[in-house]
Amino acid sequence: MDENRSDNILRAALGHNDPAAVELMWDRYGKDLLTFLQATLCSKHDAEDVLQTVFVRIVRKRHRLAGARCLDAYVYRIARNEAYRLISSRKRDQKAQGTTESWLIVSESNREPSDLAEQLQTALAQLPQPQREVIIMKIYRQKTFLEISRLLGLSQNTVASRYRYGIEKLQNLLGNLTL
């Protein structure tokens, strides 16, 4: 099924309050959004929680979604906003408690990461969030710069710059490994 036809089916289902609309949205976006949220939040547990909130928002905003010019961008914007809400909430809580430690914890133990995947995950967690989300979308979700720019509401040049700077930082963090 091509993307335009799929969009039209989703829009019709959302606009007519079809109970199958949420299932169609889940099938289309669930896996990609979970990956995106894991990259943004650096936590599978938090990503799963936020994904549930995203789908609650999708249900509440189904009529707006039905009329959205770009369905993909609208859905990713909801996910991004919810992730930022969680991050902001945690920062406020830390300030209120007078805590200075980071909420982002990649590894539960103090040991050095042993394999390449752990090293990469640790290095990704050290990147600024805007660079991390672009790298994850580009490499792991195999999105083009055009698609990423559309999904995040940024120019292609901004997306390409974030990618380039993020890759450079990853190379520095990982040493001589080739990315």
Buried (B, 14 or more C-beta within 10 A) or exposed (E): EEEEEBBEBBBEBBBEEBEEBBEBBBEBBBEBBBBBBBBBBBBEEBBEBBBEBBBEBBBEBBEEBBEBEEBBBBBBBBBBEBBBEBBEEBEEEBEEEEEEEEBBEBEEEEEEBEEEEBBBBBBBBEBEBBBBBBBBBBBBBEBEBEBBBBBBEBEBEBBBBBBEBBBEBBBEBBEEEEE
